[in-house]
Amino acid sequence: MRSRISIFLLGLALIATMCFTGCALGGDDDDDNNVVDTGGSTTISGSVTTDSSSSLREGLRAVSANSATLGFYYLNNAGEQVAIRTGIPVTFIGTSANYSFGVTIPTEALQKRNFLLIAVTDTNETIEGVVPFNPSTETTVTVPPIDPNHAGPVALAKAAAAAGVPNIDMGNALSIYTPAEIKAMINTANMTTLLTRLQEREQAMTQLKTDFAEHAAKIQLLMDYSFQLARNPDYMGFANREKFEEAMQAKAVELGLPVDAMSAIDTMEGEFIGSGLPPKTGVDFDKLSQATEQKRELEMLGNAMTYFAGLLNKSELNEIKAKFVTAADTFFTQTMAGTPIQPAANPFFILDEARKLIFEALGGDNDVVNASILVKEADMQGIAIGEMPTPEQIIEHKKALFALVTTRITAQYANLVGAPTDATEKAKFIQALAALASIPMAPQ
């Protein structure tokens, strides 16, 4: 926590569309062991396997099942599984059995996000997994292969539902830990810790829907998007954590969340990563926390710079933008590796070069941006944050700065050189300028 906060404060000192694609089914492609049953309004497709390893040697040791019976369930508020459909037969070829069946989601389960698929084989082995999706909007659900290790996420989902959080975010859990790692946490303190941290994250997201009430529906859509990504192996596993975060960031932009709400989400996500998650071999969560928040902030500021590079069409600004993109692309990796970053290659310093050029162009002869819009020392004193602020205080601080400059931009809009008059473009302009102007620049 201390490391993450200090990086935020350092940021103040320094300035002193991806589309989701369904995952391919694993296992055997032979249609002979597909169960195709179109009954119901929602189709669930995927495969179950008795093999929980990728090793050929271990695969040969897997239990040799010939058939299984599937059931599909939701979790009630007590964490108990309630049957939606049972008795679905499948046949194995090798260690894998494919399925495709229809279900009708009952009304009481329409707000649930974590469903269960449970297979009982003819060798009396139970293979179960979580099927995360939004039944109100998704009618065709493709599930990655479920193997015995997926009992881990099932245990997490059941514990969360019993604790009053039925829609625990599987995307965030599975983009950090493998199903096998979560399975190893069952009946240990690590499972309690992971559940607690995810509960706190859920509470923080719920609070953000209150803090940004006018954008609550969009924040909920962003939360639901994580359940889609949780079914796509391309975004799951720690090796894909950065890709998962980029997809969530891109979705927030696509949904049209304002800069201050996105910044608040960035702060919350950084707090979650640095909140004391169960240990993972080779991962420094404190370092990851600060690197993640910085990366997301750079992406947000980079989007604003890209907007003005297109609007102003200045060759010098385009050159700075290219330099910034290169520096931002390597910043996360360098921070995680502990590699010192030279000032000339620091994207925050490069961003200041761009901001100076943008503000001078927009201010014109009267320098209206610097004189009337930018945050000044007196403003910072009026919105004190303290030496060791809480995440909630940081969010409120950023929100207050953003609101301050947005009001000033609106008041001075007619005096800004080249500001668009179209209502849609005007909103984009104000958002982009507020993102850049809400961080005070050091005196030149």
N, C-alpha and C positions, 0 to 999 in steps of 0.2 A: 504494500500500500504506500509506504513512504517513498519508494523509488518512483512509483507511478505519479504521485503528486508532485514530486520535485521536477519531473520532466515537464509537467504542465506549467509550473512556475518558470522553468527555464525558457519555455516557449515565449512567455511574456518578456523575459529578459533579452532574448535573442532579437526581438524586434525593437529593444530599448534603444451493353446492354447485352448484356449477356442473356441469353434466353435459356431457360431450363429445358433440358432434353431428357426424355425417359431413359432409364438405364436398360441395357440389354440383359436379357435373362441369362443366368448362368446354367451350368449343367448340360445335359445331353439335349441336342437339338432335334432328336428323333420324335416325330409327332405321335409315334405309337404309344408313348406313355403320357400324352397330354389328356387331361380331363377337361372337356369343354362343356360347360353348363351355363346357359345364358339366362337362367331364371333370376329375377330381381333386377333392380334398376342400377346397381353398381357392380362392375366386373372386377374381380381380384385375380391377378395372374402372377405366377412366379414359379419357384421350385423349392423343394426341401431336399436336403442331402444328409446322409448319415456320416459324411466325412467332414470333420472340422479342421482339417489341415490341408495345406497345398502340397504336401510331400507325397510322392507316389508310394513310398514305403508305408507311410501312415495310412494312406488311402486304402491300401490292400488289407490293412488290419481292421478297417471300419466294419461295423456290424453289417452283415449281408441280409438286408431286408428285401422282401419281395413286394410288399404292399403296405399301405397305411390308410388310416381314416382321418380326415381333416375336420377340424371345427374352427369356426370363426366367432370371435367374442368381443365384447366391449367391457370396460372396467367401470363398475359403479362407484359412487363416492366413498364407499368403504374399502375400495381396492379389490373387490370381489369380481371375478369374471362372470359375465352374463352371456349366455349363448345367443347368437344371432342365427347361426346355421351350423348344424353338425351332420355327421354321417356321410361325408364326401369321400368317396374311394379314389385312391391313386395307386398306380403301379410303378415300381422302380425298374429302371434299366441301369445296371451298375449300382452306383451309390446315390443316384439322383432320381427324383420323380417330379415331373412338371404338373402344373394344375392351372385351370382357369375356370372360375365359377362365378355365379351371380348371387348377390345378396340384396335384400331390402333393409336399409338401416332404420331401426325403429326411431320414433320421434325423440324418445328420451336419450338417444345416443348421438343426435345430430350435432351437438356441441362438443362431442369428444374428438380427440385427435389421435390418441394412441390405442389402436385395436390390436387384438392378439390372434395369431394363427397357430393352432396347435395340431400336430400330427402325432398319432400313436401308431407305431409300426406293428407288423405281425410278429416281430421279435420282442415286443413289449417295451420298445424304446420311445420316449417322448421327445419330440423335437418341437420347440416353440420359439416364436419370434414376434417382435412388435411390428405392426404395419401402421406407420404414421401417415395420416392423410386427413383432409377436410371433407367430410361426407356431404357438406352442404354445397360444395362446388366441384368436387372431383367424382366422376362417374366411371372412369377407367383408371385403375390403379395397378401399376407394375411394381412388383416387390423383388428386391435382390435376393439371391439364394439364402435360405435360412438353414443353419446348421446347429449342432448341439451347443456351440458357444453363445448363441443368441438367447440362451436362458438368462444371461447377464442383464441385457436390456429389459427383458420381461420382468425380472425381479425388481429392477429400478422403477419401471412403470407402475408395478403393483404397489410398491412402497410409497411412491409419490402420490398415487390416487388415494391410498389409505391416509396419507398425511394432508389430504385436502387440495392436492395439486394434480388433477387428473390429466392435464395437458402439459406435462413436463416436457421441456424442449429436447427431444431426442437428437435433433440436428447438432446442437451445441455439444451434447454429450459424446456423440459418435464421431464428431470431427476432431475430438481430442483423444478419446480412448477407443480401443478396439472392443468388439463384443467379448472376446476372451479376457481382456483386462477387466472389464466390468463384471464378468462372471467370477473372476478371482476375488472380487470385492464382497461377494455374497457372504452375509453373516460376519462381516468385519467392520471395524470402525471406518474404513475407507468408504464403504457404501453409505454410511450415515453422513460422512463429510460431503461426499458428492451430492447426495440428495439435498442436504442443507444449502450448499452453494447454489444449486439449480433452483431451489425454492426462493432464495434471496434474489436471484436474477429475475425470476418470474414476478416477484413482488415489485421489483424496480421497474420492470416493463409496464406493469399495471399502473404504477404511480405516474409513469410518463404519459400514459393515456389520459390521466387526470390533469397533469401539468400542461399538456398540449391537447386539451379537450376537443378543439376544432379539427384536430388531425387524428383523433383516436381511431377512427375506422381504418385509416391508412396504416397506422402502427400495428393494428390487429392483422391486416393483410400481410404486413412484413413478417410478423410472428408466424403466421400460417405458412409463409413461403419456406421457412426453415424445415417444416415437416415434409415438404416436397423434396428438398435437397437431401433430407435424411434417407430417402429411398434410392439415391443415386450414388453408386460407389465412387464416381469421379470426384465427389465432394466430401467423402467420408474418410476417416483415418487421419492421423496427425500430419502425414505427408501432404494432405490436401487441405489442411486447416486454413492456410492463406487463401487458397482458391475459394473455399467456403465463405470466408469473410468478404472477399471481393464480390462474390455473387450477391450476398446480402446487401452490400453497399450499393451495387448497381440496381438492385430491386428498390431500395429506398429512393434512389434518384428517379427511377421509372415511375414510382408511385407519386412523385411530386412532393415528398416531405420537405419542409422548409429547412434551411441551413441550421437554425437553432435547435430544431428537433433532432436532426441528424447528429449534431454535435453532442447533444445530451445522450443519445444512444451510444455514441463512441465512448463517452466517459463511463457509462454504465457497463459496456462490454469490457473496457479496460479493467474496471473494478472486479468484474467476475473472474477474469483470467488471473488477476493478482490476489484473489481473496482467500487463498489457502486451499487449493484443490488437492486431491490425493496425488501423491508423487507419481511421476512418470519418468522412466529411465531416459536420461539424456535431455530432459527438458527443464529449463530454468523458467518457472512460471512468472517470477517477478520481472525478469528481463523481457519475456514474451508480452507481459502486460503493457509495459511502457512502449515497446516496439509496435504493438498492435494499435494502441491509441494514436501514436504519432503517425503511423502509416495511414490510418483512416482520416486523420485531420489533414494530412498532406493531400490525400485524394480529393477531399472536399475543397480545399483551397486551390488545388490544381484545376478542378472543374471551373472555378470562378475565373482563374487566370486564362483558361482556354476560351471561356466566353468572351472576355475582353480582347483577347488576341484576334478573334474573329470579328468583333465589332469595330475595333480601331484600325485593324489591318496595317500595323506598323512593323516593318522588317526587324527593327531592333527588338521589339517585344516578342516576335516569333522566334528570334534567336535565343532570347532568355528562356522562353517556354521550352524549347528543345533541350536546353541545358538543365532546366528544372526536371523535366520528365526523366532524363537519364539519371540524375541524382536521386530522385524519388524512387525509381525502380530498384536501386541498389541499397537504399537506406535501411529497409527492413532487415535484409540479409546481413549487412554490416553491423547493425545494432545487436542482432541475435548472436553474431560471432564475436562481439566485443571489439571489433576493429575500429580504431580511432578514425574519425571523419574530419578531414581537413576543412577549414572554414570555406575555402573556395568551392568545395564539393558538397557543402551542407545545403540541402534543399531549402531550409528555412532562410538562410542568408540570400540564396538565389531568388527566393520568393520576394524578399524585400526589394531587390533590384526591380523586379516586375511591378511591384506595388507603387514604387516611386514614379515609374514611367506612366502607369495607368492614372494615378492621381493627378499628375501634372497635366496630362492630356484632357482629363475630364474637368479639371478646375479652371482651365483657360487662364486668361490674364489676371483674373481676380483670385486665383488659387482657392476656389470656393471649397474644395474638398478638405484641404489642410486647415483652412480657417474655420469652417462651419460644420464639418461632418466628423472628422477623425476624433477618436477618443483621446482625451488629454489627461495630463497628470491629475488635475482636479477631479475629473470624472472617476478615475481609478480610486481616489481617496474616498469618493462618495459611495463607491460600491466595493467596500473592503471585503477581502476574502480570508485573511488570517494566514498564519504561517503553515499550519497543517489542516487544511480544510477537508471536510468530508466530501464524498462524491456528490451528495445532494447540494452542498454549498457551492461546489464547482459548477454544477449544472445551473443553479440559480444565478451565479455570477456571469456565466457565459450568456445566459438568456437575457439578463439585464443589459449587458453590453450590446447584444444584438438588437434588442428593442430600442435602445438609446440611438444607435446609429441609423436604424431603420426610420425612426421618427425624423431625424435630421435630414436624411436623404430625401424623404418625401417633401419636407419643407423647402429644400433647396433644389428640387428636381428641375424646375424651369431654368436654373442657372448652370446646369451641368451640360457641358459641350458634347453633342452627339447622342444625348439620351433619347431612346426611342419613344414614340408617341403611342404606338399600338399597345392596347391594354395588356395583352399576353406578354409581349416583349418587355413592356415596362416592369411587369412583375419579375421576370427573369433578371432584368438589369438590377433591380433593387436587391434581390436575393444575392446576386453575385457580388455587388459592391459592398453590401453589408458584411458578407463573409470576410472580405479583405479589410474593410475599415474597422471592424469590431476588435481587431488586435492592434493596439497602439504602436506606431512607428517611433523609433528613437529619433531625436532631433537630428537634422541633417547639417 
